[in-house]
């Protein structure tokens, strides 16, 4: 039985994110949703620094989203918990953590540019998490905007079945509305975009609307068995059948509903909200969350039910002036103020001090939160992003979001010796809020090193130290994070670990084969082919653990080692002196020695750079990319200039933004996305 005090039944809740390439208009879409739902009474603008979700001073200064911001609003009797995510590749981990807790998403595309590199990256992230999406082609009022071209790019690069449910009325600056192909009605907006008029389809578009409606019906009938049955019986699909089939196809991922509009001019926002309610799933429509029992004995499902045992995932931590906020997605159960919960990750109890309904940097207190909610809580001391909170009587561990390995590092030092402690405290808080940042002390130089996902990521982190913590710091030049891999391996490498200094000794004998994996620069595999019980299974696991320990530092430059397979082929034990510790030590030291005997290859991170420049400057830009060891993989001409794609070592792109502005008189732009690692031409220490 559902909790009668719960005022938002689960069927009327939508947890969704807004995903897109940088500058496609995500934040403007979010602002217009807040305005249309009556959550705000003034339209925030990115260029004015008045947006609700981009509330951090750096976001307003830079005009981009840096931190995922959660907001809550209502539309047509439904509660929408909305997360505006960053579009810049440096903050992809922030998107990853958000997608882990969402039930659906709006993917925003630029009507001129179509699918851009980061659009593709976030789409693939959503694919991995199984998050249903609808597409919104934004900026239909821009010169060169074309819905059909944007849809074609979605079909070619993202999904084979985009299902367009609107026909634009007018083009570019004359874009005034859209024909709803399901109801066959025209929606038009006034010049100020605040009033939508619902009327008949204009005469000059009636034939085109009928043709597109027919195309939509045929595409849906091909994908949906129920729709196909009606289509074969009657030769058409009713609006009700079409809506139901589109909902099923969206939630299964077989189709993607496509709408269009201009968020900046407030055109197309209301139909987008209606589509969110009609097609994207509620917490009841997604499978029960699956977790591991705390004792590791198996898995357990938790349904989205307020009466079930409490289970929630922390996906964001934020230290504010009002205290430490932990953002939670509740998957099952109910929490109230003052409740004691179990942090299954840290294995300790915590007390819920306050529960807050979130609207970016503003909050409204709640007495309780139930399954399906996204809320912030105050009072948790140990929870981190990825922590599982659950009922103490029913412990469960949920899978945390993945964390990417950092690729760029800078050395930091406090400008004043008296600020050293404050810098350490600031770094600890930064790493707590953003798991994709790593702070460490270099054992050779004693320097404090901060590592992150890119140059901009680290710039933002350093500026946060200066602004929020009042600490002046010196920053070294950025350096990329290299890796080492095996170019040519060794077979039958013998290592004996013998230690005898009184009392019980240590003895372990291992024989290792080391070889490169087929995939350059990724992964580690361990196998055992020992026969006859010469190395017991518990010692095999210890050898594997020791080998993993050895991967932290390679022989060429102390960089992490990856892309190799280690096979334990033989070994020997001693009746008294063999132990887990002895074999773990043998695995660690043995692999270190074996790697010294291998031919090692130094790897550097590479990215795909997409550079948009005026046509007349293409020659200079291509020459500059070649000088940076870039390999051009394609170019295309489109409205706004020529788009060049190239694979470039990340180390060569430090300071590239300044150089590109110089080459193109300030008109060139570029974006990057990681593509992995490649052999570096020279060793770098």
Protein Blocks (a to p, Z undefined) as FASTA:
>chain_A
ZZfklmbdfklcccddddddehilpmmmmmmmmmmnomaccdcdfklopafklmcfklmm
nopafbdcdddddeehiacddddddfbfklmmmmmmmmmmpcbdcddddfklmpafklmm
mmmmmmmnopacddddehklbghiafklmmmmmmmmmomcdcdfbdcedehjllgbdcdf
klopacdddfkopaccdddddfklmmmmmmmmmmmmmmmmmmmmklmmmmmmnopacfkl
mmmmmmmmmmnopaccdddddfknopojlmmmmmmmmmmccfklpccdddddfklnaccd
ddddfkbccddddfbdcddfkbccdddddfbdcddehiacddfklopadddfbdcddehj
accddfbdcehiacddehiakbcghiacddfklgcddddddddddfbdcddddfblklmm
mmmmmmmmmmmmmmmbccdddfklopacdddfbfklmmmmmmmmmmmnopacdddddddd
dddddfbdcehiacdddddeehjdddddddddddddfbghiajddddfbehhlacfklmm
mmmmmmmmmmmpcfknopacehiacddfbdcddfklgcfklmmmmmmmmmmmmmmmpccd
dddddddddddddfklmmmmmmmmmmnopacfbdcddehiacddddddfklmgoklmmmm
mmnnopaccddddebjaddfbdcZZ
